[in-house]
C-alpha cells in the first residue's frame, strides 16, 4: 500500500515528506493506522547522526493508532484495537522475563537496527529500500508495520491523539518516579529540567503524593507550567544557584530523591550535590558516550547513590494503561504540554522544539 511518511537521509536538518510503499505485516507483526505520534529528542539525535542508524529511514517511536491488519502468530491483538506503540523487545531474555523489557538483551536489534531481525525492511521508495521498524514502529508515517512486541492495547474510549508520547518520553519521566525512585507519600523530590520528561515526572510525583516537589529550569514559561501541574517550589537557574537554593529550602539537609532530566553534566553534578544522606539521584538525560561525571566520593560514601534509568524502568504493557487511566481521571494532565502539528508541518514542529517554544510536539496524520 502507498503511505505518506517523513524520511531522513541524515544529510541535513529537514525531513522529506514522501509517498512510500509499505509491505504487509509478516508473522509477529501488525499494520497500524497511525493517528498521531510524538517527536522525541532521540529522533533528532538520529537525524543529526549523534546516534548511528542506517539511512534512509523513517523515524518516530511515540505512535498511537488503530490496528487494521494482523499477521500470523499474533494472538493478543485484533483488527480495530486502539493501541500505543512503544519499544520492541524479545520477550524471552532474563530482563524481559523479570518485567524489564527496556533492558532486553536484544534491545539494539529490536529498536536501533531500523529493520527486522533478519535485516529486511517494510518500506521502499520506487524500488529503493527505506529503513523501517525504528523502535519496532517507524511512526512518522500515516501507517506502519509494527512488531507486536511494541504494541499496547488501550481502552476504546481513550483519545488516541494524546497517547503516542506515553510510549517513550512520558513513560520515562513518570516511570522514573513511580517505578525507580518509588518515594512514599510526603517525600521531598527535586526535578531538574522541565521538558516533557521532567514535567511527566512532576505530574507523577503529585499523583503519588510527593511533597515538596521542587523544580529547576531556565525557562519561566516551563516553570509556570510545572507549577500548574504539581510543583510546589520553582527555581529559575538564571536567577538562583539551584544547589544553594535547594539547601536553603531544606535547612541544609538536602532531599531524598532527585531526578535529572536536562541532559547536561553540570546539572547531573548538581543533582548529586543536593542529596541528603541515604538519598538517591536518578539520571535520565542523554549526553555523548564517554562523558565523565565528576563526583565527590566522600559525599557518596555517606549512603548516597547515583544511577541511571532507561524509559522509566517500565513494563509498557502494564505501566502505560496505568498512566492512561490517570490521564482519563484528570490526575495526569500531559495534554497541557502538547502542541499539535500536521505531518506535513514536521519541520516546523522540529524548529519549534529546538527553539524551546514547544515542549512536546505531536504530529497528526492525514486520513
C-alpha positions in Angstrom: 0.0 0.0 0.0 1.0 3.6 -0.5 1.6 5.7 2.5 2.9 9.2 3.4 6.0 9.3 5.6 8.7 11.7 6.7 12.1 10.4 5.6 15.5 11.4 6.9 18.7 10.8 5.0 21.0 12.1 7.8 22.3 14.8 5.5 20.6 17.9 6.8 18.1 19.2 9.3 14.9 18.7 7.2 12.6 15.7 7.0 11.4 14.9 3.5 7.7 14.0 3.0 7.4 11.1 0.5 4.9 8.7 -0.7 6.4 5.2 0.0 5.2 1.7 -0.5 4.5 -0.2 2.7 4.5 -4.0 2.7 2.1 -6.3 4.5 2.7 -7.5 8.1 4.6 -10.7 8.5 4.5 -13.2 11.3 4.5 -11.4 14.6 3.6 -8.1 13.1 0.5 -5.9 12.7 -0.4 -3.0 10.4 -1.3 0.2 12.3 -3.1 3.2 11.0 -1.2 6.0 12.9 -3.5 8.6 14.4 -0.7 10.7 16.0 2.9 10.4 17.0 5.2 12.4 19.3 8.5 13.8 18.3 11.3 12.8 20.7 14.8 14.3 21.0 16.1 10.8 20.3 14.6 11.1 16.8 16.5 14.4 16.3 19.7 12.8 17.6 19.4 10.1 15.0 18.7 12.7 12.3 21.8 14.6 13.3 23.9 11.4 13.4 24.6 11.6 17.1 23.2 8.1 17.2 24.0 5.9 14.2 21.1 4.4 12.3 21.2 3.1 8.7 19.8 5.7 6.3 17.4 6.5 4.6 15.0 5.8 7.5 11.5 6.7 8.7 11.9 7.6 12.4 9.3 8.1 15.0 8.8 6.0 18.1 5.9 7.6 20.0 3.0 6.4 17.9 -0.7 5.7 18.6 -3.2 4.3 16.3 -5.7 1.6 15.2 -4.8 -1.9 14.1 -6.1 -2.6 10.5 -4.4 -5.9 9.8 -2.8 -8.7 11.9 -0.1 -11.0 10.8 0.3 -14.7 11.8 1.3 -15.7 15.3 -0.2 -12.6 17.0 -2.8 -13.9 19.5 -3.4 -10.9 21.7 -4.3 -8.2 19.2 -7.3 -7.8 16.8 -8.3 -5.5 13.9 -9.9 -2.4 15.3 -7.8 -2.4 18.6 -6.7 1.0 19.7 -3.0 0.9 20.6 0.0 2.8 21.9 3.3 1.9 20.3 6.4 1.6 22.5 9.8 -0.1 22.3 10.4 -3.6 20.9 11.8 -6.5 23.0 12.4 -10.2 22.6 10.1 -11.3 25.5 12.3 -14.2 26.3 15.6 -13.0 27.9 16.0 -12.7 31.7 15.3 -8.9 31.7 12.1 -9.4 29.7 11.1 -12.3 31.9 11.6 -10.1 35.1 9.4 -7.3 33.8 12.2 -5.0 32.5 11.9 -5.2 28.7 13.6 -1.8 28.4 16.8 -3.7 29.3 16.2 -6.5 26.8 19.3 -8.4 25.8 18.4 -7.8 22.1 17.4 -4.1 22.6 19.6 -3.0 19.8 18.2 -5.4 17.2 14.6 -4.6 18.1 14.9 -0.9 18.3 18.1 0.7 16.8 18.7 -1.6 13.8 15.9 0.1 11.8 15.0 -3.2 10.2 13.5 -6.6 11.1 15.8 -9.0 12.9 16.6 -10.7 9.5 17.7 -7.3 8.0 14.6 -6.8 5.8 12.6 -3.6 5.8 8.9 -2.9 5.2 9.3 0.3 3.1 10.5 1.2 -0.3 10.7 4.3 -2.4 10.3 3.4 -6.1 12.2 0.1 -5.5 14.8 1.6 -3.2 14.7 0.3 0.4 13.8 2.7 3.2 14.6 1.5 6.7 11.6 0.8 8.9 10.9 -0.7 12.3 12.8 2.0 14.2 11.9 1.1 17.8 9.7 -1.5 16.3 7.5 1.0 14.6 8.8 4.0 12.4 5.7 6.0 13.2 6.5 9.3 11.3 4.0 7.9 8.8 0.4 7.5 8.1 0.7 3.7 8.5 3.3 1.4 10.0 4.0 -2.3 10.0 4.8 -2.8 13.7 6.4 -5.6 15.7 3.7 -7.0 18.0 6.1 -6.7 21.0 5.9 -2.9 20.6 2.1 -2.7 20.8 0.0 -2.0 23.9 -3.8 -2.2 23.7 -5.7 0.6 25.4 -9.4 1.2 26.1 -11.9 2.0 23.4 -12.9 5.4 24.9 -9.4 7.0 25.1 -8.5 9.9 22.8 -5.6 8.4 20.8 -4.2 11.7 19.6 -2.8 12.4 23.1 -1.4 8.9 23.8 1.6 8.5 21.4 4.1 10.3 23.7 3.1 7.9 26.5 5.3 5.3 24.8 8.6 7.0 25.4 9.1 10.4 27.0 6.1 10.4 29.3 6.8 6.8 30.4 10.4 7.8 31.0 9.6 10.7 33.4 6.6 9.1 35.2 8.4 5.7 35.4 11.5 7.3 36.9 9.4 8.4 39.8 6.8 5.6 40.1 9.0 2.6 39.2 12.6 3.6 40.1 12.6 6.1 42.9 9.3 4.9 44.4 9.0 7.7 47.0 6.5 7.3 49.8 3.7 9.9 50.0 5.1 13.1 51.7 8.6 12.5 50.4 10.5 15.5 49.0 11.5 15.3 45.4 13.6 17.6 43.1 13.3 17.5 39.3 15.9 19.2 37.1 14.7 20.1 33.6 11.1 20.9 32.7 10.9 19.3 29.3 8.4 16.5 28.5 10.3 14.0 30.7 10.6 16.3 33.7 7.1 17.6 33.5 5.8 14.0 33.3 7.8 13.3 36.4 6.3 16.2 38.3 2.8 15.0 37.4 3.6 11.5 38.5 5.0 12.9 41.8 1.9 14.8 42.5 -0.3 11.8 41.7 1.5 9.7 44.3 1.6 12.4 46.9 5.2 13.7 47.0 5.8 17.0 48.9 7.6 19.3 48.4 8.1 19.0 44.6 10.9 21.3 43.8 11.7 22.0 40.1 14.6 23.7 38.4 14.7 25.1 34.9 15.8 28.2 32.9 12.5 28.9 31.1 10.0 30.9 33.1 7.1 29.6 31.0 8.1 26.0 31.7 8.4 26.7 35.4 4.9 28.2 35.3 3.5 25.1 33.7 5.4 22.9 36.2 3.6 24.8 39.0 0.3 24.3 37.3 0.7 20.5 37.1 2.1 20.0 40.6 5.3 21.7 41.5 5.3 23.4 44.9 8.6 25.3 44.6 10.2 26.8 41.5 13.8 27.6 41.0 14.9 29.7 38.0 18.5 28.7 37.3 19.0 32.0 35.6 18.4 33.9 38.8 19.4 31.5 41.6 22.1 28.9 42.2 20.0 25.7 42.4 22.2 23.9 44.9 22.2 26.8 47.3 18.5 27.4 46.9 17.6 23.7 47.5 19.8 23.5 50.5 18.2 26.7 51.9 14.7 25.2 51.3 15.7 22.1 53.2 17.6 23.7 56.1 20.9 22.3 54.8 19.7 18.7 54.8 19.2 18.1 51.1 16.5 15.8 49.7 16.0 12.1 49.5 15.0 11.9 45.8 16.4 13.8 42.9 15.6 13.3 39.2 17.8 14.8 36.4 16.0 15.3 33.1 18.2 18.0 31.5 20.9 16.1 29.7 23.8 18.3 31.0 26.7 17.1 33.0 26.8 20.2 35.2 23.1 19.6 36.1 23.8 15.9 36.9 26.5 17.0 39.3 24.1 19.4 41.0 21.6 16.7 41.3 24.1 14.6 43.3 25.1 17.6 45.4 21.6 18.2 46.8 21.1 14.6 48.1 20.5 14.1 51.8 22.3 11.2 53.4 20.9 7.9 52.1 19.3 9.8 49.1 19.2 8.7 45.5 19.9 10.7 42.3 18.4 9.3 39.1 19.8 10.4 35.8 17.7 10.2 32.6 19.3 12.8 30.4 21.4 11.7 27.4 25.0 13.0 26.9 27.8 12.0 24.5 29.2 8.5 25.1 32.3 8.6 27.2 31.4 11.8 29.0 32.7 11.7 32.7 30.6 12.8 35.7 32.7 14.4 38.4 31.7 13.1 41.9 32.8 13.8 45.4 33.5 10.3 46.7 33.2 11.2 50.3 29.8 12.8 49.6 28.6 9.4 48.2 30.1 7.3 51.0 27.5 8.7 53.4 24.9 6.5 51.9 24.1 8.5 48.8 23.7 6.7 45.4 23.6 7.6 41.7 22.0 5.5 39.0 20.6 5.8 35.5 17.2 4.7 34.1 16.0 3.8 30.6 12.4 4.6 29.7 11.3 4.6 33.3 12.2 1.0 34.1 8.8 0.2 32.9 7.0 -2.8 31.6 4.9 -0.9 29.0 2.1 -3.4 28.7 1.4 -2.9 32.5 2.6 0.6 33.1 1.1 2.5 30.2 -2.6 1.5 30.9 -2.0 2.8 34.4 -0.8 6.1 33.2 -3.7 6.4 30.6 -6.1 5.7 33.5 -4.6 8.6 35.5 -4.9 10.8 32.4 -8.5 9.9 31.9 -9.2 10.8 35.6 -7.6 14.2 35.1 -4.7 13.3 37.5 -2.0 13.2 34.9 -2.7 16.2 32.6 0.1 15.6 30.0 -2.1 17.3 27.3 -1.1 20.7 28.8 2.4 20.4 27.4 1.4 19.1 23.9 1.2 21.1 20.7 -0.2 19.5 17.6 1.0 19.8 14.0 0.1 18.1 10.8 2.6 15.6 9.5 3.3 17.9 6.6 4.5 20.5 9.1 7.0 18.2 10.7 9.9 20.6 10.0 8.1 23.5 11.7 7.4 21.2 14.7 11.1 20.4 14.9 12.1 24.0 14.7 9.7 24.9 17.5 11.1 22.1 19.6 14.6 23.2 19.1 13.8 26.9 19.9 12.1 25.8 23.1 8.7 27.3 22.1 7.1 23.9 22.1 7.7 21.3 24.9 6.1 18.2 23.3 5.3 18.3 19.6 2.7 15.8 18.4 2.2 15.0 14.7 -1.4 14.3 13.4 -1.6 12.0 10.4 -3.6 12.8 7.3 -6.5 10.4 6.7 
